[in-house]
Amino acid sequence: LRLWPELYKTQLDAIFMALSMDAHARRIPLEIMMPALRTAEDVCIVGEIVKQVALEWNVRPERYSFGIMAETLDMCRDID
């Protein structure tokens, strides 16, 4: 994660840009699921990136939800 914050930001820019450009998409609840996170700290860091990028695109917090894809054994162990 520490090597990839710009990758997450780029992905989020694309998501929020698509949301802002598609009138139909604006009516559907947006669920952001981020992959390749390993620890609770990673989730917090990416969660803050999500909030920052949403603010940049003027997307209110109630308009989207943020979750993770528990893909690694570390994350599955720390899921709670």
N, C-alpha and C positions, 0 to 999 in steps of 0.2 A: 504494500500500500504506500509506503513512504516514497517509493520510486515512481508511483503512478498518479499522484493527485491531479495532474493535468489531464490524464486520460479520463478520469471520472468526471472532471469538469467539462471536457469536450463532449462526452456522452450526454451529460445533463443539458448542456447548451442545445444539442440536437433535439432532445426530448421536448424541452420547453419552447424551442423555436417552432417545432412541428405543432405543438399545442396552440401556439399563438396564431398560426397560419390557417388552421382548419376549424371552421365554425362548428362542424359536427363533433370534432374531438373535444371541443370546449364544454360540451354537454355531458361527456362521459367522465366518471371519476377516474383520475389518473393515479395509477399504482406504480411506483418506482421500486423495482426490485434489483438490488445491486449484487453482482457476483464477486467471488474471490476475496471475501473478507474472512479473516481468521479469528479475530478476537473482538471482545466487547469494545476495546479501545478503537479498533478499526471501524466498527459500526458508528461510534461517536464522531470520529473524524469525518467519515463520509456523510453522516447525517448533517454535520455543519456545512459541508460543501453543498449538499442539496439545498439547505436553507439559503445559503449565499447566492447560489445560481437562481433559485426561485425568485428571490428579491430582485435580482438583476433583470429578470424577465417580467416583473410585476405580477407574479403568480402568488396568490394568497395561500397561507398554510392549510386552510380548510379545503382547498381545491385539489390537494394531492395527499397521498400517503407514502411513506417510505418503509421499505422492508428489505430483507436480505435473502439470498439464496444460500442456505447452509450446505455448502458443497465439500467442505473439508472435515476431517475427523476432529481437528481442533475446535472448529465452530460447533460441530454436533455435540461435543463434550461440554461446551460452554453455552449451550443454547438458551438456558434460562437467564 
